[in-house]
Amino acid sequence: MAKSPEEEHPHKVFGWAATDSSGSLSPFHFSRRENADDDVTIKVLYCGVCHSDLHSVKNDWGITNYPIVPGHEIVGVVTKTGKNVTKFKEGDRVGVGVIVGSCNTCDSCQQDLENYCPKVIFTYNSHYHDKTKTYGGYSDMIVVDHHYVLRFPDNLPSDSGAPLLCAGITVYSPMKYYGMTEPGKHLGVAGLGGLGHIAVKIGKAFGLKVTVISTSPAKEDEAINRLGADSFLVSTDPAQLKAAMGTMDYIIDTVSAVHALAPLIGLLKLNGKLVTLGLPNKPLELPIFPLVLGRKLVGGSDFGGIKETQEMLDFCAKHNITSEIELIKMDYINTAMERLAKADVRYRFVIDVGNSLTR
């Protein structure tokens, strides 16, 4: 007979979970494994609310295994380490991102791209090596193999730094891989949300000229005067689109809704690159003629591996890059999810787990 979530492991843990596709979260008692030789036990202080959390609790992708405790933008303090752990000690501030395990032997893992491992273990809604479920950071503690724990730079705030563990690496990784780091080049950022606003900041840190591409004219002032973008393009304005045709070297497309790619491709110069990060629930139409005639590239990218995620955190700390956040208490999470579904957040909710998660 299968054990209940509260009986699977020795450590009793408290969090908030969704138990069905309504997506409503409520208090949930479960358990974590004992800290093994390669493990780090972490008291969770803050956890960002990613759009993937919303998709997952509502089973939008059809892969949710209830009950589910979301959360993969975790910042906390080490409370225990195993005997094989040398990188961390009790009291260290650390982060945990989207993954907590992989096979460690495949080509992807050997290239420090554990996120592409066929046997990747996600921080929640996945199964660990011992076949027990993984539960995320909407909880008071977590136990993680030290290889998947990140050192959190001293000058990076815990609350506004938390979303970097997903949103930050998701835009940093493709910018590095696709060569979007050459100072003076022109980067377009499509969609000014949780990912997009970080892409603007990282793009400027790389020395790029950055244009925000958005359907919302009301975001122009904030994009330029608060986030540091150089210009703003309203994607529903034909005149603005025409004037900007063929002016951009790269575009990071963070839009998760179904949308047209043709206008974005048209904005690219010869040899331009469009990289998509959003995950629309229906296929997008990809016109081939403008790709062929402009030797343009359309690519995609997931988040990054552990080594690159640490590199990103250190880069953001060096350049004082953080997420724009709204700090919330745990019991506000259902309202936050409703607002997130309406894109009513500037630009990331972060749960103050340490000060608001009470049994």
Secondary structure, DSSP 4 states (H G I P E B T S, - for coil): -PPPTTTSSSEEEEEEEE-STT--EEEEEEEE----TTEEEEEEEEEEE-HHHHHHHTTTTS---SSB-----EEEEEEEE-TT--S--TT-EEEE-SEEE--SSSHHHHTT-GGG-TT-EESSSSB-TTSPBP--SSBSEEEEEGGGEEEPPTTS-HHHHGGGGTHHHHHHHHHHHTTTT-TT-EEEEE--SHHHHHHHHHHHHTT-EEEEEES-GGGHHIIIIIT--SEEEETT-HHHHHHHTT-EEEEEE---S---SHHHHHHEEEEEEEEE----SSPPP--SHHHHHHT-EEEE-----HHHHHHHHHHHHHTT----EEEE-GGGHHHHHHHHHTT-SSSEEEE-HHHH---
